[in-house]
Amino acid sequence: MCVLAGLALAPAAKAEDGHDLWLRYRPVEGPARAPYAAAGTAVAPTARTPTLSIAHAELERGLSGLLGAAPMVAEAGSRDGVILIGTPATSPAIAGLALPMKDAGDEGYLIRTVSIDGKQTTVIAANREVGVLYGVFRYLSLIQTRQPVDRLAIASAPKVGLRMLNHWDNLDRTVERGYAGQSIWDWWKLPDHADPRYAEYARANASLGINGTVLNNVNSKSLSLTAPWIAKAGALADVFRPYGIKVYLSARFSSPIEIGGLKTADPRDPAVKAFWKAKADEIYKVIPDFGGFLVKANSEGQPGPQDYGATHVDGANMLADAIGGRGVVIWRAFVYSHEQPDDRAKQGFSEFKPFDGHFRDNVVIQVKNGAIDFQPREPFHPLFGAMPKSNLGMEFQITKEYLGFATHLAYLGPMYEETLRADTLVKGKGSTVAKVIDGSLDGRKLTVMAGVANIGMDRNWSGSHFDQANWYAFGRLAWDPEASTRDIAADWARLTFSNDQRFVTPVVDMMMVSRETLVDYMTPLGLHHQMGRSHHYGPGPWVKGGERADWTSVYYAKAGADGVGFDRTAKGSNAVAQYAPPVGACFANLKCVDEKDLLWFHHLSWDYKLKSGQTLWDGLVTRYSRGVAGVDAMGETWADMSPYVDAERHGQVSNFLKIQRNEAQWWRDASVAYFQTFSRRPLPAGEKAPPLSLEAYEAMSFPYAPGI
Ligand code: BDP
């Protein structure tokens, strides 16, 4: 009785746990509803192929959720307001319309308002069935975000061919750098039991146009390439196939030894070649549309061709030959070795640039956005634009390993956009990273954008509600690397929370500054790699010693009595020389370099004068504090949003913002305490001294930090 009474009094915004992501299809209410009701809720019969059945069901689900109408089936042309979906091959009615289908490309779609037998009809048409599914999601999102749908003339096609998630999921269901619970792959019960989450996962990704997923960690185990595990991957591939998603596997380079009984994994050895060819054949028997291999080789202790005196080209091409025309080999450029004393930022370029033009056509070199490692801010990787005769793919990190795990609110759209819009200048102005990635700069056909997934078993998938926005933004940018991340944020906020402009405007503003706020309190002015050792949680600017210098913070900040920063000019490591001359010259020139990258490229005295007129020391401290104040501002904005968000989600975001506030303060205090031991200067006026001693910050330990 009591429970029922409580339910009856429930507030208008019903509790939500975030599981529905941006696909909530909550009813359109009030006057906004009428135009949509007129535009149509009747869906014409659709050919019942696996993919078109999913598209049809999604349309019915969306319309009935949004407009409340029981979807009616009506023939196109039988009345106004019918929606017709399909391909020219599956629908004679669509074929008869003679639409400019080439505008839809291979995977895209057209959405058009047309007249059929004098009746207004909405057509969602594509050349391939998966394009119809993408078009259905787009159509529904128009209603979800309250845009008109009565005179549509949309054509959209992805600019990047392979739009992929990389899961760093282990076979025991832990997730390397995962902050959203266990891996969603319940390997133990596969292949016999397919958890319903797999189809939900595929649906969510298809709604963004993501068309590939690497199931297992780049730090991989050979076991995943044995028959029982191939069968498990095959069961997942069967679920994903109708959603247009291909399965890929990370391949451990030493597998010929570990599971093939060979004494070597030398890529030039005929037995090794035969092993991989047979392995590929075995996989293709189970997964006929297998996407291919992702390989981390000779990086951070992983095996690779260099173990045998062979090269990345030998390794990648050998695997590419084993796969043949059936798929691709994605070979990561994230390589560095502690035996190599040179600046770690230079090593990827130094190892790969000389091989430009040597890789097979079905090899893609996957390059992280920056030259170190997914830091809160990095200048774009110098390999972009430097290998015009090779397929170069982008690797972004969606999971926030270095950006506050799941509890810091940081919308990564602007970070991705910053890299994608960076101008390499290799072919003059406008040679942006986006144009390298979409292949247009160098006429490359095989194009890739990959994101390291932030998905786990948490009900809200991503560990926090706002981290869903990073998955969403990644997918949208993979479709169109030149899209505006402000527009993407606005769409996401509307889809996920509310269309009320009193919500959308402040929340989008908050999202757009959130990553800069985080940079301020973690690594202002181009500092990088200052986090805690190994788990990467919290500040650790004092981290030094241990197995390798380039895993320490002191290697990167080089703080001393004389100043702070990593000199990458000609006087230092000369990493600037890896960029096209005008770009490198600008980075090297204190008058030209953007202050946001200052200490990435320069080692400067504590008294160096910033553009503001402040000294470097004062500017550093005030930026840390500005970051903390920025989190306060986010907390205030969010507090005002309670009328527009259900209490459950509002409460979780509020709590996380409190965690973020405390940790931002900790970052600021610990960093100030540490750097002050070198600057030996007082804090600028009005700045509070850190409450604890440096030793106290250094002594903090976090043995159970997640993600390792
Ligand atoms: C680093 C992560 C590590 C990954 C590595 C990679 O800390 O867990 O294995 O990147 O990308 O940032 O291979």
Boltz pocket constraint, residues with backbone or C-beta under 6 A from the ligand:
constraints:
  - pocket:
      binder: B
      contacts: [[A, 176], [A, 177], [A, 218], [A, 219], [A, 296], [A, 334], [A, 373], [A, 374], [A, 401], [A, 534]]
      max_distance: 6.0
